[in-house]
Amino acid sequence: MSILVLTQTGGILKPFAIILGFIMNYIYRFLQIFGINNVALTIILFTLVINVLMIPLTVKQQKFSKMSSLMNPELQKVQKKYQNRKDEKSMRMMQAETQAIYDKYGASPTGGCLPMLIQLPILFALYRVIYNVPAYVEPVREIYEHIAQPIMSASGAGDIMTTLIKEMSLRVSNFDISNINKIIDALYVVKSTGWSAVSDAFSGSADVVSAISQYSTEIIHINSIPGGLNIADAPVTLGHGISGIFPGIIIPALAGLSQWANLKVSQRNQPKPDLDSTMGSTMNTMNLMMPFMSVFFCITLPSGMGIYWIASAVFRTIIYLFIDKFFNNKSVDDIIEANKEKAAKKAEKRGEQNAKLEEYAAMKTKNIDRRSISQIANAGKGNGDAKAEKKSESSNAGGKSSKKVDKNNAQADKKSISGYAHMLNRHDD
């Protein structure tokens, strides 16, 4: 399919963008069956589909959030217990007690971060797809292609397009007049009021003027939003009076409100952050700033991104409510009970290792004689080093010179200490 050729995204995001673009392309085609040709509605349905597909990650993240509301008080007690104890043994003990709490609730320290890390490349790819719809939605591309084709053939088209990109602040990277995809990228970000300027710039080419006259109206129609707005335009345009502010201001306002509602719903079961701690203070600041950041971004970005932002927050909120209802029906106690056996097996597996770690942490090298270090190291290294030590002792018994004996002992001790350090590192890993 041509969508694979048109994809402009590179690197790790490319496979995600291809899959998401494939979905968006067929949503648009599905709407065409009912005579609907509208990119804004496609973005809304596209956002719904993506959020539904990500429900497993959302469930995992919300489950961890539910557990965190119970774990955090216990974790904070452990942290306070060891806050002024920085010796190695205390750090080991704090780590063991912290892990025991996670085991008790069947959770993982990375349980809240992992779903977000998985979602990040998907979210970045989503922005790429929505920012460049013609590269992924073939019917939309075909409309822009009707204008891009005659532009490529027009005399002096390269200089004209370069001037338009600069004067109209069109967002396009590495523009190349011989690449039709780059021309389409530039045309896609032309505002609904900017087509007359493009037509005037190509007034010397009848084919370009005719194509713009015929297809610009259709482009404005498929990109339209109720209220006379357009997804390619910023919702708020200063310097145009009340018409430049209203009704466009509704988009950033709804973006901020929907983001605030989503945060309230997703965090309502979590304990209030401890404002005295650095982490709690940072989280509280982020919760306050995120709705305002949504407003700012949706004022400066094209309205299409604002539509996505609002739809995403609304769908996430609805999904969170449904998942929360599921967890209310299935109590946390039931979930914890189901995790006890699994946690017990993990604890049993770590029992012997933790005992050894505590023993090693309590040791001070300066309080252990040379022979003790050798024995500890040889116990972890096996028969090879034992034979080497035996050979060294045999040489000493045979009446070697004191200089030779000291040299052999020094080498053996060096090797033993190295083995002891290696053994500790292995347990640390």
C-alpha positions as CSV (number, residue, x, y, z in Angstrom):
1,M,0.0,0.0,0.0
2,S,1.1,3.5,-0.7
3,I,0.8,4.4,3.0
4,L,4.0,2.5,3.6
5,V,5.8,4.6,1.0
6,L,4.4,7.9,2.3
7,T,5.3,7.4,5.9
8,Q,7.7,10.2,6.8
9,T,8.5,9.0,10.3
10,G,11.9,7.4,10.9
11,G,13.6,5.4,13.6
12,I,11.8,3.6,16.4
13,L,8.6,5.5,15.7
14,K,8.2,4.2,12.1
15,P,6.5,0.9,12.8
16,F,4.1,2.5,15.3
17,A,3.3,5.3,12.8
18,I,2.6,2.8,10.0
19,I,0.2,0.7,12.1
20,L,-1.6,3.8,13.5
21,G,-1.7,5.4,10.0
22,F,-3.2,2.1,8.7
23,I,-6.0,2.3,11.3
24,M,-6.7,6.0,10.6
25,N,-6.8,5.4,6.8
26,Y,-9.5,2.7,7.2
27,I,-11.5,4.8,9.6
28,Y,-11.7,7.5,7.0
29,R,-12.7,5.0,4.3
30,F,-15.3,3.6,6.7
31,L,-16.9,7.1,7.1
32,Q,-16.8,7.6,3.4
33,I,-19.3,4.7,3.0
34,F,-21.8,6.9,4.8
35,G,-20.9,9.9,2.7
36,I,-18.9,11.5,5.6
37,N,-15.6,13.1,4.5
38,N,-14.3,14.8,7.6
39,V,-10.8,14.6,9.1
40,A,-11.9,15.9,12.5
41,L,-14.4,13.1,13.0
42,T,-11.8,10.6,11.8
43,I,-9.4,11.9,14.5
44,I,-12.1,11.5,17.2
45,L,-12.9,7.9,16.2
46,F,-9.2,7.2,15.7
47,T,-8.5,8.4,19.3
48,L,-11.3,6.1,20.6
49,V,-9.9,3.1,18.8
50,I,-6.4,3.7,20.1
51,N,-7.6,4.2,23.7
52,V,-9.6,0.9,23.5
53,L,-6.6,-0.9,22.2
54,M,-4.5,0.4,25.1
55,I,-7.0,-0.8,27.7
56,P,-4.7,-3.7,28.9
57,L,-1.9,-1.2,29.6
58,T,-4.4,1.1,31.3
59,V,-5.7,-1.7,33.5
60,K,-2.1,-2.6,34.5
61,Q,-1.4,1.0,35.4
62,Q,-4.6,1.5,37.3
63,K,-4.1,-1.7,39.2
64,F,-0.7,-0.5,40.3
65,S,-2.3,2.9,41.2
66,K,-4.8,1.1,43.4
67,M,-2.1,-0.9,45.1
68,S,0.0,2.3,45.6
69,S,-2.8,3.8,47.7
70,L,-2.2,1.0,50.2
71,M,1.5,0.5,49.8
72,N,2.6,4.1,50.0
73,P,2.0,4.6,53.8
74,E,4.0,1.4,54.5
75,L,6.8,2.4,52.1
76,Q,7.0,5.8,53.7
77,K,7.3,4.2,57.2
78,V,10.3,2.1,55.9
79,Q,11.9,5.2,54.4
80,K,11.5,7.2,57.6
81,K,12.9,4.2,59.6
82,Y,16.2,4.2,57.6
83,Q,16.3,7.9,56.6
84,N,19.4,8.7,58.8
85,R,21.1,5.3,58.4
86,K,23.4,5.3,55.4
87,D,25.6,2.3,56.2
88,E,25.6,-0.6,53.8
89,K,23.8,-3.0,56.1
90,S,21.0,-0.6,56.7
91,M,20.6,0.1,53.0
92,R,20.4,-3.7,52.4
93,M,17.8,-4.0,55.1
94,M,15.7,-1.1,53.7
95,Q,15.9,-2.7,50.3
96,A,14.7,-6.0,51.6
97,E,11.8,-4.5,53.6
98,T,10.7,-2.4,50.7
99,Q,10.7,-5.5,48.4
100,A,8.7,-7.4,51.0
101,I,6.0,-4.7,50.9
102,Y,5.9,-5.0,47.1
103,D,5.7,-8.8,47.4
104,K,2.9,-8.5,49.9
105,Y,0.7,-6.6,47.3
106,G,2.0,-8.6,44.3
107,A,3.4,-5.4,42.8
108,S,6.6,-4.4,41.2
109,P,8.6,-1.2,41.8
110,T,8.5,-0.6,38.0
111,G,4.8,-1.5,37.7
112,G,3.7,2.1,37.3
113,C,6.4,3.1,34.9
114,L,6.5,0.2,32.5
115,P,3.0,0.9,31.0
116,M,3.9,4.5,30.5
117,L,7.2,3.6,28.8
118,I,5.4,1.3,26.5
119,Q,2.8,4.0,25.7
120,L,5.4,6.8,25.0
121,P,6.4,5.6,21.5
122,I,2.7,5.1,20.6
123,L,1.8,8.6,21.8
124,F,4.7,10.2,19.8
125,A,3.7,8.2,16.7
126,L,0.1,9.4,17.2
127,Y,1.2,13.0,17.0
128,R,3.1,12.3,13.8
129,V,0.1,10.7,12.2
130,I,-2.3,13.5,13.2
131,Y,0.2,16.2,12.3
132,N,0.5,14.8,8.8
133,V,-2.8,13.2,7.9
134,P,-2.2,13.1,4.0
135,A,0.8,10.9,4.5
136,Y,-1.3,8.2,6.0
137,V,-4.9,8.7,4.8
138,E,-4.9,8.0,1.1
139,P,-8.2,9.7,0.1
140,V,-7.0,12.9,1.7
141,R,-3.7,12.7,0.0
142,E,-5.3,12.3,-3.4
143,I,-7.1,15.6,-3.0
144,Y,-3.8,17.4,-2.2
145,E,-2.1,15.6,-5.0
146,H,-4.4,17.3,-7.5
147,I,-2.8,20.6,-6.5
148,A,0.8,19.3,-5.9
149,Q,1.1,17.8,-9.4
150,P,0.7,21.1,-11.3
151,I,2.9,22.9,-8.8
152,M,5.8,20.5,-9.6
153,S,5.5,21.4,-13.3
154,A,5.1,25.2,-12.8
155,S,7.9,27.5,-13.9
156,G,10.0,28.7,-10.9
157,A,7.9,26.6,-8.5
158,G,10.9,25.9,-6.2
159,D,11.5,29.6,-5.5
160,I,7.8,30.4,-5.2
161,M,7.2,27.6,-2.7
162,T,10.4,28.5,-0.7
163,T,9.0,32.1,-0.4
164,L,5.6,30.9,0.6
165,I,7.0,28.6,3.3
166,K,8.9,31.4,4.8
167,E,6.2,34.1,4.5
168,M,3.3,31.8,5.7
169,S,5.4,30.0,8.3
170,L,4.5,26.6,6.9
171,R,5.8,23.7,8.9
172,V,7.8,21.5,6.6
173,S,11.4,20.1,6.9
174,N,13.9,19.7,4.1
175,F,11.6,20.9,1.4
176,D,12.3,19.6,-2.0
177,I,10.3,20.8,-5.0
178,S,11.0,17.5,-6.8
179,N,9.5,15.5,-4.0
180,I,5.7,15.5,-4.3
181,N,5.3,14.3,-0.7
182,K,7.2,17.4,0.6
183,I,4.9,19.6,-1.5
184,I,1.8,17.9,0.0
185,D,3.3,18.4,3.5
186,A,3.6,22.1,2.9
187,L,0.1,22.4,1.4
188,Y,-1.5,20.5,4.3
189,V,-0.5,23.2,6.8
190,V,-1.8,26.1,4.6
191,K,-4.6,27.7,6.6
192,S,-8.1,27.9,5.2
193,T,-7.6,31.6,4.6
194,G,-4.2,31.1,2.9
195,W,-5.2,29.4,-0.3
196,S,-5.8,32.8,-2.1
197,A,-2.2,33.7,-1.3
198,V,-1.0,30.4,-2.8
199,S,-3.1,31.0,-5.9
200,D,-1.8,34.6,-6.3
201,A,1.8,33.4,-5.9
202,F,1.3,30.9,-8.8
203,S,-0.8,33.4,-10.9
204,G,1.6,32.7,-13.9
205,S,0.5,29.1,-14.0
206,A,-3.1,28.5,-15.1
207,D,-3.0,24.9,-14.2
208,V,-2.1,25.6,-10.5
209,V,-4.7,28.4,-10.2
210,S,-7.4,26.1,-11.7
211,A,-6.4,23.2,-9.4
212,I,-6.5,25.5,-6.3
213,S,-9.9,26.9,-7.3
214,Q,-11.3,23.4,-7.8
215,Y,-9.9,21.6,-4.8
216,S,-9.2,24.1,-2.1
217,T,-12.9,24.3,-1.3
218,E,-13.0,20.5,-0.8
219,I,-9.9,20.7,1.4
220,I,-11.5,23.3,3.6
221,H,-14.6,21.2,3.8
222,I,-12.9,17.9,4.9
223,N,-10.9,19.8,7.5
224,S,-13.8,21.8,8.9
225,I,-15.0,21.8,12.5
226,P,-18.4,23.0,13.7
227,G,-18.4,26.7,14.4
228,G,-16.5,27.6,11.3
229,L,-13.2,26.4,12.5
230,N,-10.6,24.3,10.6
231,I,-8.2,21.7,11.9
232,A,-5.3,23.2,10.0
233,D,-5.7,26.6,11.7
234,A,-4.8,27.6,15.2
235,P,-8.1,28.0,17.2
236,V,-7.2,31.5,18.4
237,T,-5.9,34.2,16.2
238,L,-5.1,37.5,17.9
239,G,-5.6,40.8,15.9
240,H,-8.9,39.7,14.3
241,G,-11.2,40.9,17.0
242,I,-13.8,38.7,18.7
243,S,-14.0,36.5,15.6
244,G,-10.4,35.5,16.1
245,I,-11.0,34.5,19.7
246,F,-14.5,33.0,19.7
247,P,-15.5,30.2,19.2
248,G,-11.9,29.0,18.8
249,I,-11.2,29.6,22.5
250,I,-13.6,26.8,23.3
251,I,-11.0,24.2,22.1
252,P,-8.1,25.1,24.5
253,A,-10.7,25.7,27.3
254,L,-12.1,22.2,26.8
255,A,-8.6,20.7,26.6
256,G,-7.7,22.2,30.0
257,L,-11.0,21.1,31.6
258,S,-10.9,17.6,30.2
259,Q,-7.3,17.2,31.3
260,W,-8.2,18.4,34.8
261,A,-11.1,15.9,35.0
262,N,-9.0,13.1,33.8
263,L,-6.4,13.7,36.5
264,K,-9.1,13.9,39.2
265,V,-10.6,10.6,38.2
266,S,-7.4,8.8,37.7
267,Q,-5.9,9.9,41.0
268,R,-9.0,9.9,43.2
269,N,-8.1,6.6,44.9
270,Q,-4.5,7.7,45.6
271,P,-3.5,9.3,48.9
272,K,-2.8,13.0,48.8
273,P,0.9,13.7,48.0
274,D,3.1,14.6,50.9
275,L,3.9,18.2,50.2
276,D,6.9,18.2,52.6
277,S,8.7,15.6,50.4
278,T,10.4,16.5,47.1
279,M,8.5,13.8,45.2
280,G,5.1,14.8,46.6
281,S,5.7,18.5,46.0
282,T,6.8,17.8,42.4
283,M,3.8,15.6,41.7
284,N,1.4,18.3,43.1
285,T,3.0,21.0,40.9
286,M,2.7,18.8,37.8
287,N,-1.0,18.1,38.6
288,L,-1.6,21.8,38.8
289,M,0.4,22.7,35.7
290,M,-0.8,20.0,33.3
291,P,-4.2,21.5,32.6
292,F,-2.6,24.9,32.0
293,M,-0.1,23.3,29.7
294,S,-2.9,21.7,27.7
295,V,-4.5,25.1,27.3
296,F,-1.2,26.6,26.1
297,F,-0.4,23.9,23.6
298,C,-3.9,23.9,22.2
299,I,-3.8,27.6,21.6
300,T,-0.5,27.5,19.7
301,L,-1.0,24.2,17.8
302,P,-3.5,23.5,14.9
303,S,-7.0,22.8,16.0
304,G,-6.7,19.2,14.9
305,M,-4.3,18.6,17.8
306,G,-6.7,20.2,20.2
307,I,-9.5,17.9,19.0
308,Y,-7.2,14.9,19.6
309,W,-6.2,16.2,23.0
310,I,-9.8,16.7,24.2
311,A,-11.0,13.4,22.7
312,S,-8.1,11.5,24.3
313,A,-8.8,13.0,27.8
314,V,-12.5,12.3,27.6
315,F,-12.1,8.7,26.4
316,R,-9.4,8.0,29.1
317,T,-11.7,9.4,31.8
318,I,-14.6,7.1,30.7
319,I,-12.3,4.1,30.5
320,Y,-10.8,4.8,33.9
321,L,-14.4,5.0,35.4
322,F,-15.3,1.6,33.9
323,I,-12.0,0.0,35.1
324,D,-12.5,1.5,38.5
325,K,-16.0,0.0,38.7
326,F,-14.4,-3.4,37.9
327,F,-11.9,-3.0,40.7
328,N,-14.6,-2.0,43.1
329,N,-16.5,-5.2,42.3
330,K,-13.3,-7.2,42.8
331,S,-11.9,-6.0,46.1
332,V,-8.2,-5.2,46.6
333,D,-8.2,-7.8,49.4
334,D,-9.1,-10.5,46.8
335,I,-6.3,-9.4,44.5
336,I,-3.8,-9.4,47.4
337,E,-4.9,-12.8,48.4
338,A,-4.4,-14.1,44.9
339,N,-0.9,-12.7,44.9
340,K,0.2,-14.2,48.3
341,E,1.3,-17.5,46.9
342,K,3.3,-15.9,44.2
343,A,4.9,-13.4,46.6
344,A,5.8,-16.3,49.0
345,K,7.6,-18.2,46.3
346,K,9.6,-15.0,45.4
347,A,10.5,-14.4,49.1
348,E,11.6,-18.0,49.5
349,K,13.8,-17.8,46.5
350,R,15.4,-14.7,47.8
351,G,15.7,-15.8,51.5
352,E,19.1,-17.4,51.3
353,Q,20.5,-14.6,49.1
354,N,19.3,-11.9,51.5
355,A,20.9,-13.7,54.4
356,K,24.3,-13.8,52.6
357,L,24.0,-10.2,51.6
358,E,23.4,-9.2,55.2
359,E,26.5,-11.2,56.3
360,Y,28.7,-9.6,53.7
361,A,27.3,-6.1,54.5
362,A,28.3,-6.6,58.1
363,M,31.8,-7.6,57.3
364,K,34.7,-5.1,57.5
365,T,37.7,-6.0,55.4
366,K,40.1,-4.6,57.9
367,N,38.7,-6.9,60.6
368,I,39.1,-10.0,58.6
369,D,42.6,-11.6,58.5
370,R,44.2,-12.6,55.2
371,R,43.4,-16.3,55.7
372,S,39.6,-15.6,56.3
373,I,39.4,-13.6,53.1
374,S,41.0,-16.4,51.2
375,Q,38.6,-18.9,52.6
376,I,35.6,-16.8,51.7
377,A,36.8,-16.2,48.2
378,N,37.8,-19.8,47.6
379,A,34.4,-21.0,48.8
380,G,32.8,-18.9,46.0
381,K,35.3,-19.6,43.3
382,G,35.5,-23.4,43.5
383,N,38.2,-26.1,43.2
384,G,40.5,-24.1,40.8
385,D,41.6,-21.6,43.4
386,A,41.7,-24.2,46.1
387,K,44.3,-26.2,44.1
388,A,46.3,-23.0,43.6
389,E,46.3,-22.4,47.3
390,K,47.3,-26.0,48.1
391,K,50.2,-25.7,45.6
392,S,51.3,-22.5,47.3
393,E,51.2,-24.1,50.8
394,S,53.1,-27.1,49.5
395,S,55.8,-24.9,48.1
396,N,56.1,-23.1,51.5
397,A,56.4,-26.5,53.3
398,G,59.2,-27.6,50.9
399,G,61.6,-24.9,52.3
400,K,61.4,-22.2,49.6
401,S,63.2,-19.0,50.4
402,S,61.2,-16.4,52.4
403,K,61.2,-14.0,49.4
404,K,59.6,-16.7,47.2
405,V,57.0,-17.5,49.9
406,D,56.1,-13.9,50.4
407,K,55.7,-13.5,46.6
408,N,53.4,-16.5,46.4
409,N,51.3,-15.4,49.3
410,A,50.9,-11.9,47.9
411,Q,49.7,-13.3,44.6
412,A,47.3,-15.7,46.3
413,D,45.9,-12.9,48.6
414,K,45.5,-10.6,45.6
415,K,43.7,-13.3,43.7
416,S,41.5,-14.1,46.8
417,I,40.5,-10.5,47.4
418,S,39.6,-10.2,43.7
419,G,37.5,-13.3,43.9
420,Y,35.8,-12.0,47.1
421,A,35.0,-8.7,45.4
422,H,33.7,-10.6,42.4
423,M,31.4,-12.7,44.6
424,L,29.9,-9.6,46.2
425,N,29.3,-8.0,42.8
426,R,27.6,-11.1,41.7
427,H,25.2,-10.9,44.6
428,D,24.7,-7.2,44.0
429,D,23.6,-7.9,40.5
